[in-house]
């Protein structure tokens, strides 16, 4: 129990540090009256969106609570699952809300600070991103700690178990199912926020840049405030809920696998301590983020990476001590942790290489714009497909190293479980420094908003140059963050599949798996699982297209009907675009979200446990590759456009620039809606399969 107390204390330290960063940002000057006005409009729009989203999501959670309550009364799930479903969703939503409120508060302050120095602008944006990062890890560990204390009390005082081993097994297996609330909230936040932000972005670009020929973030564009709102609800609140889910799922699955491997509470303590010390390492690393004046993107990126690398080095040393303390005879667990930590860094490198305009792939993509939009789209798709090779190799190597270093043996059930535990702790190793990793990612949309405010308020070329540098860096960190999120999702999903198999064995010890591809149930499950990410991506892409159409029509209407709008003599109606985006995103996010919950249950009822195992494998493999392709292609299209806007290949307004804008418009839903949402899909389907395992065992047809 002393370990759980330590974890809870570190969770509170994380939340206190997030509070300190919030105060540090809040006391900074917000700028001129015009800057404050625009910042408040963005804040108001983001708050209105989240209020409506949480209202709609609460209905879904109410229905799911009733379903889980009935299942618990019928004995299919533990009686605590319906209540943990609610708390998981609540803490996930809270982390996104805190991050979004801070980001919308920091945008004008970042622009104002950039007037004085580039380093001050970087510090404000990074500090506000830190609020999101440390709120996510703090709330995640706090929720787990509270439930661990409660369940331990329950199984020692109210319904005493026979011994410590049974208590630990009961706690970890029950807590594994608690992740469904976190996953559902993450999917709604990611999909809804992604639809909002890209509908506004696409609508603003197609009419403003391409048709009318006004600059990005021009205050005459009616969709410009909606675009800035979207950056916050999609890339801040959505990303926060997404990585909150990865973080919690990795910890829950590795804890459950520790018991299956026979390591007991000592095995459970390793991932929990790793996460707790990761908070302390991330706090230390955050103090090393600083930049010099007139720094280029490479040096700015290096300043952010310095903090991340220091945190990673610290946790590498600490993890060795953790393993030696709890599992001294299982030093292979340390190598598993290192494989996860290193794979996260390497995936960040590969994502940066394929999406940053300082490297060859994105420069060549920008050059392809010289022959028009068609070649930009072809080259971008090619780049995205090519960019999947290294991440697949990296994750494959991490799985093999983590499995065999922990003594995994596919022929021996006990050794096999140890290997699966290795995969689980590798996922925790990758996410151990999430506090600072997420801070560098949440920094991106804040810098983007700051650049928009600088443009809309005419702060001058010097300030705009600084905010453009911060914004360009933000595009790279956002793309790297998405790659990191997708990579961690792949490892977490593999650990969850292992947890599913272990959960089936716990619920039905006599159940025999036949996972041969000769088994029709497995083969059909593989096909359905492989298809689901494509269906899900199609639905989310279509949703962005439908929502964007309404924005395009509205922006065109305002330019046509509001006299003096183009000349700057009249103000646009920003509220109508925000309202359209909000209504569209809330309506269109429901079908893909329901699909992710319903399909695993149907597959289980028809194809049984073997079919579900095949389904999860197919879903994870194609989902991982498709998400990487879409995210990297979209990021490269975006930075290729910005590379041209920086004065290369004809600069802004050239035919080359117009072609790149079309490519970026295609890439927007790739990188900010469908791609990032798929990584939640592959984890949510696994969690749903685990929660409904009892139903699958009792009701399957095959």
Secondary structure, DSSP 8 states (H G I E B T S, - for coil): -HHHHHHHHHHHHHHHHHHHHHHHHHTS---SHHHHHHHHHHHHHHHHHHHHHHHHHHHHHHHHHHHHHHHHHTTSS-TTHHHHHHHHHHHHHHHHHHHHHHHHHHHHHHHHHHHH-HHHHHHHHHHHHHHHHHHHHHHHHHHHHHHHHHHHHIIIIIS--SSHHHHHHHHHHHHHTTHHHHHHHHHHHHHHHHHHHHHHHHHHIIIIIIII---TT-TT-TTHHHHHHHHHIIIIIIHHHHHHHHHHHHHHHHHHHHHHTT-HHHHHHHHHHHHHHHHHHHHHHHTT----TT--HHHHHHHHHHHHHHHHHHHHHHHHHHHHHH-TT-THHHHHHHHHHHHHHHHHHHHHHHH-TTSHHHHHHHHGGGG-HHHHHHHHHHHHHHTHHHHHHHHHHHHHHHHHHTT--TTSHHHHHHHHHHHHHHHHHHHTTHHHHHHHHHHHHHHHHHHHHHHHTT--HHHHHHHHHHHHHHHHHHHHHHHHHHHHHHHHHHHHHHHHHHHHHHH-TT------TTSHHHHHHHHHHHHHHHHHHHHHHHHHHHHHHHHHHHHHHHHHHSTTTTTTSS---HHHHHHHHHHHHHHHHHHHHHHHHHHHHHHHHHHHHHHHHHHHHHHHHHHHHHHHHHHHHHHHHHHHHHHHHTTSTT-TTSHHHHHHHHHHHHHHHIIIIIHHHHHHHHHHHHHHHHHTHHHHHHH---
